[in-house]
Amino acid sequence: MARKAITGNGAIALALKQVEPDVMAAYPITPQTEIAQNYAQFVASGDVVTEYIAVESEHSAMSAAIGSAAAGARTITATSSQGFALMWEMLFIAASLRLPITMPVITRALSGPINIHCDHSDSMGGRDCGWIQLYGEDAQEGYDNAIQAFRIAEHMDVRLPVMTMIDGFIISGAIGPVETLDDEQVKEFVGDYVAVNALLNVEKPVTVGAFDSLGGWYFEHKVTQNRAMENAMDVIEEVGREFGELFGREYAHFKTHEIEDADIVLVAIGSAAGNVKTVVKKLRAEGKKVGVLKVRTFRPFPTEQIREALSGAKVIGVMDRSDSFGAQGGPLFTEISSAMYGADAHPQIFNFIYGLGGRDLFPDDIEGAVQMLEKAAAGEPVAQQRHYLNVREG
Amino acid sequence: MSKSAKTKKDKWDISDVQNWGPGRHEMGATIPESGNADDYETGGWRSERPVRDREKCNDCMICYFACPDSSIRVENDKMVDIDLEHCKGCGICAQVCPRDAIEMMNEIKACKLEEK
C-alpha cells in the first residue's frame, strides 16, 4: 500500500491498470479523457497486456465492449456526459445480456447550452438502463469503487454491468490523497475472470442477442434482470465488507454522519457530501441537531435501509445535482420520498437542486438550506417546490 | 417437419418452454446451443420460391455454396431438392445458376400448382 497525491482520474486509471482487464474499448471525452489517455499509455508502454480498442465514438465503445464481454473477455470502458448519452441504446443491451462490464463515469452536464462541467445529468439520466450505480465522494472512493465494481459485476448471482461515478473536474481533475493498494492485492481481490456462455467457446456454441417476439419471453427476462439487481443489494455489501476487512476501508450502500439524534438530515450524493459534512460539523458545534446521509448505491436503491436510517428525522433535505424536468423533483428526491412514504412517521421532505453545469456550492448555500429546513421543523410553512441553491434570481 | 437426425448428446430440452417463468431461462436470453434452426420452420414468409428444372441442372453445386440458409439439399453429389421449410426465397440460387435452371415462382401460384 502507498499514499499518493493523484487526480481522481489518475486514481481510477491506476485501479484499472492494477486489475488489468482483457479489453478496454474507450473514446476520450472531457472530463474522462485522462482515464482513456493514461490507460492507452499503460498499453503502449507494455505495463498491461490489455487489448485497447480505440473506437470512433462512445456508441462504438459500448458496442465493442458488449462484443468483447460476450466473447468472454473481462471488459471495461469509461465515459462522461455526451459520450454517456451516445452510449444510451447500448447500455440497455449490455445490462440485458447480463455482461459484467465495468465503467467509470466522470459526471458532467449534458448539453445544452454546451457545458463541460460537473453535474449528474448524465449518470442520473441512465438510472433505469439496468446498470448498477455506485457514486463516490472523492478520489479514494472512486479508486475503491472502481476495484470493487469487478467483484460485484462478476458475481454469479449478479452478472450485471456496473458504473462507478466521481464528480467531473471537482474530483476527476483535482489532486488529492489516495491510499493505493499493491498490484498483487488488487489482482487477488478481483480474482480470475470467469466467462459465462462465451461466444468464443467453440466447445459450447451459443447464440447471444436473439430476437424475442410476441408470445416470447421478453417479460420473463426483464423479471430475471430485476432479480439480479435484488441480489446485487447483498453482494455490494459483502464486497464492501470484505474490502474493509482486507484494506481498512469498509463500504456499505450509504454512509451517515451525526444522524442518530438529528431532527434535520441532509441527503447528498457525490462530492457535495463532503461540503455538507463540513457544514454539519459547524452546525453541530453550534448545538444544532443536523446530520447527513451520503448515498453510495443508487441502483439498486437501498430503500429499506435508507428508510430505517432516516426514520428518526423530522425534516429531510435532499440535494440533487441534476434535475428531472417536469417530475416532482430531482432523481434522488423522488427516490427518498418514495422510500419514506412507507415509513411509520412521515418526515417533511424538501428538494434542493444545486451545482448544475458546475455551479459552485458554497457552505453558505448549505447553511441557507438548513435554515429553511429549521423553519419547517418549527412548524412554519415552507413551499414544497424545488429550491435552487446559488441560482441567480430575477 | 423433416428434421435431420440430431447427433448432439445434450439437446436443450425446451419441450415445456411455454410454461417457463423467470427462473428457468438462460441468463441474458442466451440460446445455449447451436444449429437449432433445424427445429423450426423459418421459410414461412417467402413470397417467391425457387423451382429447379432437373433437365437443365448439371449438379454444379454453385447454388449449394451460395445459399445463405443451407437450403440446397445434396445427396451423393447430386442436388436432390430445395428445403422449403428453411428457404426464404431470396433468389440468390436463381441468380448464380450458370444454366438458368432455377426459376423464382410466385409462392401463391406455386402453392396452387402444388394443390393441383
HADDOCK unambig.tbl for C-alpha pairs under 7 A between the chains (distance, minus, plus):
assign (segid A and resid 96 and name CA) (segid B and resid 28 and name CA) 5.67 0.50 0.50
assign (segid A and resid 97 and name CA) (segid B and resid 28 and name CA) 3.97 0.50 0.50
assign (segid A and resid 97 and name CA) (segid B and resid 29 and name CA) 6.76 0.50 0.50
assign (segid A and resid 98 and name CA) (segid B and resid 27 and name CA) 6.74 0.50 0.50
assign (segid A and resid 98 and name CA) (segid B and resid 28 and name CA) 5.00 0.50 0.50
assign (segid A and resid 204 and name CA) (segid B and resid 33 and name CA) 6.94 0.50 0.50
assign (segid A and resid 205 and name CA) (segid B and resid 32 and name CA) 6.86 0.50 0.50
assign (segid A and resid 205 and name CA) (segid B and resid 33 and name CA) 5.67 0.50 0.50
assign (segid A and resid 205 and name CA) (segid B and resid 34 and name CA) 5.48 0.50 0.50
assign (segid A and resid 206 and name CA) (segid B and resid 30 and name CA) 6.85 0.50 0.50
assign (segid A and resid 206 and name CA) (segid B and resid 31 and name CA) 5.53 0.50 0.50
assign (segid A and resid 206 and name CA) (segid B and resid 32 and name CA) 4.61 0.50 0.50
assign (segid A and resid 206 and name CA) (segid B and resid 33 and name CA) 5.01 0.50 0.50
assign (segid A and resid 206 and name CA) (segid B and resid 34 and name CA) 5.69 0.50 0.50
assign (segid A and resid 207 and name CA) (segid B and resid 30 and name CA) 5.76 0.50 0.50
assign (segid A and resid 207 and name CA) (segid B and resid 31 and name CA) 4.91 0.50 0.50
assign (segid A and resid 207 and name CA) (segid B and resid 32 and name CA) 6.60 0.50 0.50
assign (segid A and resid 207 and name CA) (segid B and resid 34 and name CA) 6.95 0.50 0.50
assign (segid A and resid 208 and name CA) (segid B and resid 30 and name CA) 4.90 0.50 0.50
assign (segid A and resid 208 and name CA) (segid B and resid 31 and name CA) 6.57 0.50 0.50
assign (segid A and resid 209 and name CA) (segid B and resid 30 and name CA) 6.67 0.50 0.50
assign (segid A and resid 220 and name CA) (segid B and resid 21 and name CA) 6.04 0.50 0.50
assign (segid A and resid 220 and name CA) (segid B and resid 22 and name CA) 4.60 0.50 0.50
assign (segid A and resid 221 and name CA) (segid B and resid 22 and name CA) 6.05 0.50 0.50
assign (segid A and resid 221 and name CA) (segid B and resid 29 and name CA) 6.67 0.50 0.50
assign (segid A and resid 223 and name CA) (segid B and resid 22 and name CA) 6.15 0.50 0.50
assign (segid A and resid 224 and name CA) (segid B and resid 22 and name CA) 5.32 0.50 0.50
